[in-house]
Amino acid sequence: MSTFCRSLIIWNTSASEKNKKRRNTSKIIFMLSNNIHKLEKVINSELTSKILKSYIEFDELLIEINTSDLIDVLQFLKSNDDCKFKQLIDIAGVDYPEEEKRFQLVYLLLSHENNLRIKVLINFEVKEKISSIVKVFPSANWMEREVFDMYGVKFENHP
């Protein structure tokens, strides 16, 4: 067999391997998308009275809740068998000066087992105190300090 024929066979093999990888990637994306929609249904059915709004954006589920429901919702997301969000990635503060509820906190959670992320959003007024989530996620200790330093948000029962 000539060198040209061997090269052509190798090239065709690698092209078909690339196509297989693309198909597999599409399947994975479809599976993740299905998982996000299933997760949204589970959360909305279990936490009906606590969810103000839920939507999917950039393959991540976002849920908006009241500040008074923060601990209950995070505890559910961490301990529920369908959710398993066992890692707090970050707490981000956002300032919207023109809004009535000027501040927003975004809690980013990760489920290693389900390979999913979720953002929990709370909107609140300037003088409102937010419950500390350190008892649910001990790693929140430092993150809550950072939010306090940047925005002056006071967390109740923060150690």
C-alpha positions, 0 to 999 in steps of 0.5 A: 500500500502506498504512503498516500493511501495509508495517509488517506485511511488515517485521515478518514479514520480521524475525521470519523472519530471527530464526528463521533466526538461531536455526536457524543458532545451533542448527546451530553449537552442534550442530557444536561439540558434535560436534567436542568428541566427536570431539576426545575420541575422538582424544585418548583413542585417541592418549594412551590410557596418559596419560589418567586420565579425560576428560569433557565439561562445559559444552561443554568437554572436560576431561582428567585426567592424571598430573603426569609426563605433563604436557609430553607431553600438552601438546605433543601437544595443541599440535602434533597436526593434529586438536587445534591447541591453540596458545594457553595461556589460563591456569593456575589453581591450586586448593587442596582441603585435605581431599584426599590430593592437595591441589592441582590445576592447571588448564591452559586451552587454546584452539584458534582453528582448531577454535574449541574449549577444553580443560582439562587437570587434574593433581592433586598432593601439597604437596611435589611439583614440577611440570614447567614448560611454558614450553618448550611455551608461553612465555606460561606463564612469568608464569602459573607465577610467579603459581601459585608466589606464590599456592600455593607450587607449585614448577615444575622448570626454570622460567626 
